[in-house]
Amino acid sequence: MLTQLRRDHANMARLLHVLSLKHKTLDAGERPDFQLIREVVDYILDYMSGFTIPLERVCGEHLTAKAPEAGGLSHRLASDYHDLNERLKRLSQDLDMILMDAVVPMDRFAHDLKAYLDSHRAYLRAEREELFPLISEHFDDDDLKRLAEELPEGAEAKLNRLQEAYPELYAEFRDAPSPFA
């Protein structure tokens, strides 16, 4: 399960890299492919609600039961993730407006996109550096297996659907460098 979580992290970092490339285009005063940004945002929102939020809940409950001192970390990560989700929803609303040719200040959108990217990367780093070591320390193979059984469909199946539903996005995702390789 930890291997899967690390793989999911790497895949999310690659999606964030795709968004950062679009941010650089926007920052350079050019118009990025907003439809592609929309696809990434939709995918991440779907992934958050369908996989990560249940993972946070299940893992947090089990970790706090085994290591009560981890309760603060679990609560902080859940709060940070809620904030990330709210930032991404605001970006999604702005993208809706942009794609409908409504006037959206591009400097504000670029700022909000950059703030989201920075926040999501910080969140992934906190999980990698703080949460994963606690999971490794307090969960044995049987614990990890039970956790995996309680979780919804994994990210691999979602990536397969991504490839089918958004071939252009998947091509950019595939070509993005792996951050942890």
C-alpha positions as CSV (number, residue, x, y, z in Angstrom):
1,M,0.0,0.0,0.0
2,L,2.8,2.4,0.8
3,T,4.3,1.7,-2.7
4,Q,0.9,2.6,-4.2
5,L,0.7,5.8,-2.1
6,R,4.2,6.8,-3.3
7,R,3.2,6.0,-6.9
8,D,0.1,8.1,-6.5
9,H,2.2,10.9,-5.1
10,A,4.5,10.8,-8.1
11,N,1.6,10.8,-10.5
12,M,0.0,13.8,-8.7
13,A,3.3,15.6,-8.9
14,R,3.4,15.0,-12.6
15,L,-0.1,16.4,-13.0
16,L,1.0,19.4,-11.0
17,H,4.0,19.7,-13.3
18,V,1.6,19.8,-16.3
19,L,-0.3,22.6,-14.6
20,S,2.9,24.5,-13.8
21,L,3.8,24.4,-17.5
22,K,0.5,26.0,-18.3
23,H,1.1,28.6,-15.5
24,K,4.4,29.5,-17.1
25,T,2.7,30.0,-20.4
26,L,0.1,32.3,-18.7
27,D,2.9,34.1,-16.7
28,A,4.7,34.8,-20.0
29,G,1.6,36.6,-21.2
30,E,0.4,33.9,-23.6
31,R,-2.9,32.1,-23.6
32,P,-2.5,28.5,-22.4
33,D,-4.7,25.6,-23.4
34,F,-7.5,26.3,-20.8
35,Q,-9.4,23.2,-21.9
36,L,-6.4,21.1,-20.9
37,I,-6.2,23.0,-17.6
38,R,-9.9,22.2,-17.2
39,E,-9.2,18.5,-17.7
40,V,-6.4,18.4,-15.2
41,V,-8.5,20.3,-12.6
42,D,-11.5,18.0,-13.2
43,Y,-9.3,14.9,-12.8
44,I,-7.7,16.2,-9.6
45,L,-11.1,17.1,-8.1
46,D,-12.4,13.7,-9.0
47,Y,-9.4,12.0,-7.6
48,M,-9.6,14.1,-4.4
49,S,-13.2,13.2,-3.7
50,G,-13.1,9.6,-4.9
51,F,-9.8,8.4,-3.5
52,T,-7.7,10.9,-1.4
53,I,-10.4,12.1,1.0
54,P,-11.5,8.5,1.8
55,L,-7.8,7.6,2.2
56,E,-7.2,10.5,4.6
57,R,-10.2,9.5,6.7
58,V,-9.4,5.7,6.9
59,C,-5.7,6.2,7.3
60,G,-6.1,9.0,9.9
61,E,-8.5,6.9,12.0
62,H,-6.3,3.9,12.0
63,L,-3.1,5.9,12.6
64,T,-4.6,7.8,15.5
65,A,-5.8,4.6,17.0
66,K,-2.3,3.1,16.8
67,A,-0.4,6.2,17.6
68,P,-2.5,8.9,19.4
69,E,0.4,11.4,19.0
70,A,-0.3,11.4,15.3
71,G,-3.7,12.9,15.8
72,G,-2.4,16.4,15.4
73,L,-0.7,15.6,12.1
74,S,-3.8,13.8,10.8
75,H,-6.0,16.8,11.7
76,R,-3.6,19.3,10.2
77,L,-3.3,17.3,6.9
78,A,-7.1,16.9,6.7
79,S,-7.5,20.7,7.2
80,D,-4.8,21.4,4.6
81,Y,-6.4,19.1,2.2
82,H,-9.8,20.7,2.7
83,D,-8.1,24.1,1.9
84,L,-6.6,22.6,-1.2
85,N,-9.9,21.3,-2.4
86,E,-11.5,24.8,-1.9
87,R,-8.7,26.5,-3.8
88,L,-9.1,24.0,-6.7
89,K,-12.9,24.5,-6.7
90,R,-12.3,28.3,-7.1
91,L,-9.9,27.6,-9.9
92,S,-12.5,25.4,-11.5
93,Q,-15.2,28.1,-11.3
94,D,-12.8,30.6,-12.9
95,L,-12.0,28.1,-15.6
96,D,-15.8,27.8,-16.3
97,M,-15.9,31.5,-16.7
98,I,-12.8,31.7,-18.9
99,L,-14.1,28.9,-21.2
100,M,-17.4,30.7,-21.5
101,D,-15.4,33.8,-22.6
102,A,-16.3,35.8,-19.5
103,V,-13.9,38.4,-18.3
104,V,-11.6,36.9,-15.7
105,P,-8.5,38.9,-14.6
106,M,-5.6,36.7,-15.9
107,D,-3.2,38.1,-13.3
108,R,-5.5,37.0,-10.5
109,F,-6.1,33.6,-12.2
110,A,-2.3,33.1,-12.6
111,H,-1.7,34.1,-8.9
112,D,-4.4,31.7,-7.7
113,L,-3.1,28.8,-9.9
114,K,0.5,29.4,-8.5
115,A,-0.8,29.5,-4.9
116,Y,-2.7,26.2,-5.5
117,L,0.4,24.6,-7.0
118,D,2.6,25.7,-4.2
119,S,0.1,24.5,-1.6
120,H,-0.5,21.1,-3.2
121,R,3.3,20.5,-3.5
122,A,3.7,21.5,0.2
123,Y,0.9,19.1,1.1
124,L,2.6,16.2,-0.8
125,R,5.9,17.0,0.9
126,A,4.2,16.9,4.3
127,E,2.7,13.5,3.6
128,R,6.0,12.2,2.3
129,E,8.1,13.5,5.1
130,E,5.7,13.2,8.1
131,L,2.8,10.8,7.4
132,F,4.5,8.1,5.4
133,P,7.2,7.5,8.1
134,L,4.5,7.2,10.7
135,I,2.6,4.7,8.6
136,S,5.8,2.7,8.1
137,E,6.6,2.8,11.8
138,H,3.1,1.9,13.1
139,F,1.5,-0.3,10.5
140,D,2.6,-3.9,9.7
141,D,1.7,-5.7,6.4
142,D,-1.6,-6.9,7.8
143,D,-2.6,-3.4,8.8
144,L,-1.7,-2.1,5.3
145,K,-3.6,-4.9,3.7
146,R,-6.7,-4.1,5.8
147,L,-6.4,-0.4,4.9
148,A,-6.1,-1.2,1.2
149,E,-9.3,-3.2,1.4
150,E,-11.2,-0.3,3.0
151,L,-10.2,2.1,0.3
152,P,-12.1,2.9,-3.0
153,E,-10.7,2.0,-6.4
154,G,-7.0,2.9,-6.7
155,A,-5.4,5.6,-8.8
156,E,-4.1,3.1,-11.4
157,A,-7.6,2.5,-12.7
158,K,-8.3,6.2,-12.7
159,L,-5.1,6.8,-14.7
160,N,-6.3,4.2,-17.2
161,R,-9.6,6.1,-17.5
162,L,-7.6,9.4,-17.8
163,Q,-5.8,8.0,-20.8
164,E,-9.0,7.0,-22.5
165,A,-11.0,10.1,-21.7
166,Y,-8.3,12.8,-22.1
167,P,-5.7,11.6,-24.5
168,E,-4.1,15.0,-24.9
169,L,-3.8,15.4,-21.1
170,Y,-2.5,11.9,-20.7
171,A,0.2,12.6,-23.3
172,E,1.4,15.6,-21.4
173,F,1.2,13.7,-18.1
174,R,3.2,10.8,-19.6
175,D,5.9,13.2,-20.8
176,A,6.2,15.1,-17.6
177,P,9.2,14.2,-15.6
178,S,8.8,11.9,-12.6
179,P,9.6,14.0,-9.5
180,F,10.8,11.1,-7.3
181,A,12.6,8.9,-9.8
